[in-house]
């Protein structure tokens, strides 16, 4: 066998070996691919199961959320319905009150419609009452002013009579002791008592001064005197008698006050 033939046989053997090696590699690859396919199929199945469980959980969660939202919506709807009912009640009560007020206004409006003649009579009656009240006040004020003027006139006249009384008292004091029981002295004394009685009837009274504490509202001090009988500040001497006319001083007493 020549070298060329040997070479050809050798090449055939090599091709055969290579072919067998390639077939073995292909078989191994096919087995690996089958194994991978089986593993992938298992994983896919497991993944599907897990996905279904997760989906189920998600769906359950969504269902609970939907239920909760539906319950909240129901509560909100109930609250809205209650609020609407309360608002409707309030509106109804307000409308009722407005109707009552309108009825009252209508009734009062009917009463306020007066007869013009009656209004005129009421106006004249009111004016008459006011004029009567004003006249009554004017009468009272006038009577008070007249009384004050009359009292002022009386006090002026009585004040002018006081010197006459002083002279009567001085004249009676000047009568000698032996003549005090005489007809002249007795007549002067009776006239003096009658005059004092008339002054007392008119409201004139003498002011008590001797032995009283000095009062500038009643007494007019003209001097200070030494006195063992009276304390300091007391009236120890009366130089001129003072008189009151009702509640006013007609004339102050002229006095001497002890030191």
C-alpha positions as CSV (number, residue, x, y, z in Angstrom):
1,X,0.0,0.0,0.0
2,X,1.4,3.2,-1.1
3,X,1.7,6.3,1.1
4,X,-1.1,8.0,-0.7
5,X,-3.4,5.3,0.1
6,X,-2.3,5.2,3.7
7,X,-2.9,8.9,3.9
8,X,-6.4,8.5,2.5
9,X,-7.1,5.7,5.0
10,X,-5.7,7.8,7.8
11,X,-7.9,10.7,6.7
12,X,-11.0,8.5,6.6
13,X,-10.2,7.2,10.1
14,X,-9.8,10.8,11.3
15,X,-13.1,11.9,9.6
16,X,-14.8,8.9,11.2
17,X,-13.4,9.8,14.7
18,X,-14.3,13.4,14.3
19,X,-17.8,12.5,13.2
20,X,-18.2,10.2,16.2
21,X,-16.9,13.0,18.5
22,X,-19.3,15.5,17.0
23,X,-22.2,13.1,17.4
24,X,-21.2,12.6,21.1
25,X,-21.0,16.3,21.6
26,X,-24.4,16.8,20.0
27,X,-25.9,14.1,22.1
28,X,-24.5,15.7,25.3
29,X,-25.8,19.1,24.2
30,X,-29.2,17.6,23.5
31,X,-29.3,15.9,26.9
32,X,-28.2,19.2,28.6
33,X,-30.8,21.1,26.7
34,X,-33.4,18.5,27.7
35,X,-32.4,18.8,31.4
36,X,-32.4,22.6,31.1
37,X,-35.9,22.4,29.5
38,X,-37.2,20.2,32.3
39,X,-35.7,22.5,35.0
40,X,-37.1,25.5,33.3
41,X,-40.5,23.8,33.0
42,X,-40.4,23.1,36.8
43,X,-39.3,26.6,37.6
44,X,-42.1,28.0,35.4
45,X,-44.6,25.8,37.1
46,X,-43.4,26.8,40.5
47,X,-43.4,30.4,39.4
48,X,-46.9,30.1,38.1
49,X,-48.0,28.6,41.5
50,X,-46.3,31.4,43.4
51,X,-47.7,34.0,41.0
52,X,-51.2,32.6,41.5
53,X,-50.7,32.8,45.3
54,X,-49.4,36.3,45.1
55,X,-52.2,37.3,42.8
56,X,-54.6,35.7,45.2
57,X,-53.1,37.7,48.1
58,X,-53.2,40.9,46.1
59,X,-56.7,40.3,45.0
60,X,-57.7,39.6,48.6
61,X,-56.0,42.8,49.8
62,X,-57.7,44.7,47.0
63,X,-61.0,43.1,48.0
64,X,-60.5,44.2,51.7
65,X,-59.6,47.7,50.6
66,X,-62.6,47.9,48.3
67,X,-64.8,46.7,51.2
68,X,-63.3,49.3,53.6
69,X,-63.7,52.0,51.0
70,X,-67.3,50.9,50.4
71,X,-67.9,51.0,54.2
72,X,-66.3,54.5,54.5
73,X,-68.4,55.6,51.6
74,X,-71.6,54.2,53.2
75,X,-70.7,56.0,56.5
76,X,-70.1,59.2,54.6
77,X,-73.3,58.8,52.7
78,X,-75.1,58.2,56.1
79,X,-73.5,61.3,57.6
80,X,-74.4,63.3,54.5
81,X,-78.0,62.1,54.7
82,X,-78.2,63.0,58.4
83,X,-76.7,66.4,57.7
84,X,-79.1,66.9,54.9
85,X,-82.0,65.9,57.1
86,X,-80.9,68.3,59.8
87,X,-80.5,71.1,57.3
88,X,-83.9,70.3,55.9
89,X,-85.4,70.5,59.4
90,X,-83.7,73.8,60.1
91,X,-84.9,75.2,56.8
92,X,-88.4,74.0,57.5
93,X,-88.4,75.5,61.0
94,X,-87.0,78.8,59.6
95,X,-89.6,78.8,57.0
96,X,-92.3,78.1,59.6
97,X,-91.0,81.0,61.8
98,X,-91.0,83.3,58.8
99,X,-94.6,82.3,58.0
100,X,-95.6,83.0,61.6
101,X,-93.8,86.3,61.6
102,X,-95.4,87.3,58.3
103,X,-98.8,86.3,59.8
104,X,-98.1,88.4,62.9
105,X,-97.0,91.3,60.7
106,X,-100.1,90.9,58.7
107,X,-102.2,91.0,61.8
108,X,-100.3,93.9,63.3
109,X,-100.5,95.6,60.0
110,X,-104.2,95.3,60.0
111,X,-104.3,96.7,63.6
112,X,-102.0,99.6,62.6
113,X,-104.5,100.8,60.0
114,X,-106.3,103.4,62.0
115,X,-109.0,105.7,61.2
116,X,-107.7,109.3,60.4
117,X,-110.4,110.7,62.7
118,X,-109.3,108.5,65.6
119,X,-105.7,109.5,65.0
120,X,-106.7,113.2,65.1
121,X,-108.6,112.6,68.3
122,X,-105.6,110.8,69.9
123,X,-103.3,113.6,68.9
124,X,-105.6,116.3,70.4
125,X,-106.0,114.2,73.5
126,X,-102.2,113.9,73.9
127,X,-101.8,117.6,73.4
128,X,-104.5,118.3,76.0
129,X,-102.8,116.0,78.6
130,X,-99.5,117.7,78.0
131,X,-100.9,121.2,78.3
132,X,-102.7,120.2,81.5
133,X,-99.5,118.8,83.0
134,X,-97.6,121.9,82.0
135,X,-100.2,124.1,83.5
136,X,-100.2,122.1,86.7
137,X,-96.4,122.5,86.9
138,X,-96.7,126.2,86.2
139,X,-99.3,126.6,88.9
140,X,-97.2,124.8,91.5
141,X,-94.1,126.8,90.5
142,X,-96.1,130.0,90.7
143,X,-97.6,129.1,94.1
144,X,-94.1,128.4,95.4
145,X,-92.8,131.7,94.1
146,X,-95.8,133.5,95.6
147,X,-95.2,131.9,99.0
148,X,-91.5,132.7,98.9
149,X,-92.4,136.3,98.0
150,X,-95.0,136.5,100.7
151,X,-92.5,135.2,103.3
152,X,-89.9,137.6,102.1
153,X,-92.4,140.5,102.5
154,X,-93.4,139.3,105.9
155,X,-89.7,139.0,107.0
156,X,-89.0,142.5,105.8
157,X,-92.0,143.9,107.7
158,X,-91.2,141.9,110.9
159,X,-87.6,143.0,110.7
160,X,-88.7,146.6,110.8
161,X,-90.9,145.9,113.9
162,X,-88.0,144.5,115.9
163,X,-86.6,147.9,116.9
164,X,-90.1,148.8,118.3
165,X,-89.9,145.7,120.4
166,X,-86.4,146.6,121.5
167,X,-87.7,150.1,122.6
168,X,-90.6,148.5,124.5
169,X,-88.1,146.3,126.4
170,X,-85.8,149.3,127.1
171,X,-88.8,151.4,128.3
172,X,-90.0,148.7,130.6
173,X,-86.5,148.2,132.1
174,X,-86.3,152.0,132.7
175,X,-89.5,152.2,134.8
176,X,-88.6,152.7,138.4
177,X,-89.4,150.0,140.9
178,X,-92.0,152.1,142.7
179,X,-93.9,152.8,139.4
180,X,-93.9,149.2,138.0
181,X,-97.3,148.5,139.5
182,X,-98.7,151.8,138.1
183,X,-101.3,152.0,135.4
184,X,-98.9,153.4,132.8
185,X,-96.3,150.7,133.3
186,X,-99.0,148.0,133.4
187,X,-100.5,149.3,130.1
188,X,-97.1,149.2,128.3
189,X,-96.4,145.7,129.6
190,X,-99.8,144.5,128.3
191,X,-99.1,146.1,124.8
192,X,-95.7,144.5,124.8
193,X,-97.1,141.0,125.6
194,X,-99.8,141.4,122.9
195,X,-97.2,142.3,120.3
196,X,-95.0,139.4,121.2
197,X,-98.0,137.1,121.0
198,X,-98.8,138.3,117.5
199,X,-95.2,137.8,116.4
200,X,-95.2,134.2,117.8
201,X,-98.4,133.5,115.8
202,X,-96.7,134.7,112.7
203,X,-93.8,132.4,113.3
204,X,-91.3,134.8,115.0
205,X,-89.5,133.3,118.0
206,X,-86.5,134.7,120.0
207,X,-83.1,133.1,119.8
208,X,-81.7,131.7,123.0
209,X,-78.2,133.0,123.6
210,X,-77.3,133.3,127.3
211,X,-75.2,130.4,128.5
212,X,-75.2,128.8,125.0
213,X,-72.2,127.9,123.0
214,X,-71.3,130.5,120.5
215,X,-72.8,129.7,117.1
216,X,-71.9,132.0,114.2
217,X,-75.1,131.0,112.4
218,X,-77.2,132.5,115.2
219,X,-74.9,134.8,117.1
220,X,-73.0,138.0,116.2
221,X,-70.1,138.4,118.6
222,X,-69.1,142.0,119.1
223,X,-66.8,141.7,122.1
224,X,-65.1,139.3,124.6
225,X,-65.8,139.5,128.3
226,X,-64.3,138.1,131.4
227,X,-66.7,135.7,133.1
228,X,-66.3,133.4,136.1
229,X,-69.8,131.9,135.5
230,X,-69.3,130.7,131.9
231,X,-66.5,128.8,130.2
232,X,-64.5,130.1,127.3
233,X,-66.5,130.2,124.0
234,X,-69.8,130.5,125.8
235,X,-72.2,133.5,125.4
236,X,-71.8,135.5,128.6
237,X,-73.7,138.7,127.6
238,X,-76.7,139.5,125.3
239,X,-76.6,143.0,124.0
240,X,-79.4,142.7,121.5
241,X,-82.0,139.9,121.2
242,X,-82.1,137.9,118.0
243,X,-85.2,136.4,116.3
244,X,-86.0,133.4,114.0
245,X,-88.7,133.5,111.4
246,X,-89.7,129.9,110.9
247,X,-86.4,128.2,109.9
248,X,-84.5,131.4,108.8
249,X,-82.7,133.9,110.9
250,X,-84.6,137.2,111.0
251,X,-81.9,138.9,113.1
252,X,-78.7,137.6,114.7
253,X,-78.2,138.0,118.4
254,X,-75.6,140.6,119.4
255,X,-73.6,139.0,122.1
256,X,-70.4,139.1,124.1
257,X,-68.4,135.9,124.4
258,X,-66.5,134.8,127.4
259,X,-62.7,134.6,127.1
